[in-house]
Amino acid sequence: MFWRLCSIVLLALASLRVNAASLTDVIVTNEAAGSPVVKVAVVHEAPATNPSASDDLGRFTRQSPRKPARENVGTPDRLNNPGILDRSPNRIEAARKEFEEALKTYRELAQKEPETYLPHVAATLNDLGILDSDQSRIEAARKEFEEALRIYRELAQKEPKTYLPFVAITLNNLGLFDSGKNRVNKARNEYEEALKIYRALAQKEPETYLPYVAATLNNLGILDRAQNRPEEARKEYEEALKIYEAFAKEDPEQFSPHVKRVKKLLKELPR
């Protein structure tokens, strides 16, 4: 249950202000039986928001690592496509084999051309981390997420404009993972670092990154709600709501469901 309470929707939300057609590697899939939260898996399709979900959700991966997030967050690469397409419950091992094959190939290529292929190593590690966390392969998932984060941090030292968004993405994956494993303080640190990055990015590109800010605030709110910190959760939800309401004025079809959802979360908080 705690795993489900700590979900996020960052890529899905950001896609609403970027080019939705380019976000080809994330799809929202419902897993809401017994819980108002929806979980995100990775498939080869653009995401759609889910108005019925009462919490933000999920994880995200398969970014196009050679382009800025604002331009294209999910251009597919052929090597990894089979693994993504196989990412269904009855074909999970086929997906693993595809991702592992892709990772091996990218590691070899990165030996000769690190600037070109290290980003793909990191993205594939993120894929495997999500797959392994879903299968309760805890140590493997942690190592994969942490290696991906390390690579993105190194890349961001040279190209912060391109890779800082991916640092934040991976921090959120780790935050989701750690909150699900009851490492709450570590998850909080990861979410807060991601939020700091998104706030900085939103100073320059608010249309692109404010939805990420709102979704990360939502994530922290869920964490605080689960820890009986209702006042902190309220502040986070209220700031997220303010952002969603502003975007809903321009794009009500996409953002009004998020306004409605956060209002519901606020109403459910104890007073």
Secondary structure, DSSP 4 states (H G I P E B T S, - for coil): -HHHHT---HHHHHTTTS-GGG--S-EEE---TTSS--EEE--SS-----TT-SS---------TTS-TTT-S----TTTHHHHHT-SGGGHHHHHHHHHHHHHHHHHHHHH-HHHHHHHHHHHHHHHHHHHHHTT-HHHHHHHHHHHHHHHHHHHHH-HHHHHHHHHHHHHHHHHHHHHTT-HHHHHHHHHHHHHHHHHHHHH-HHHHHHHHHHHHHHHHHHHHHTT-HHHHHHHHHHHHHHHHHHHHH-HHHHHHHHHHHHHHHHHS--
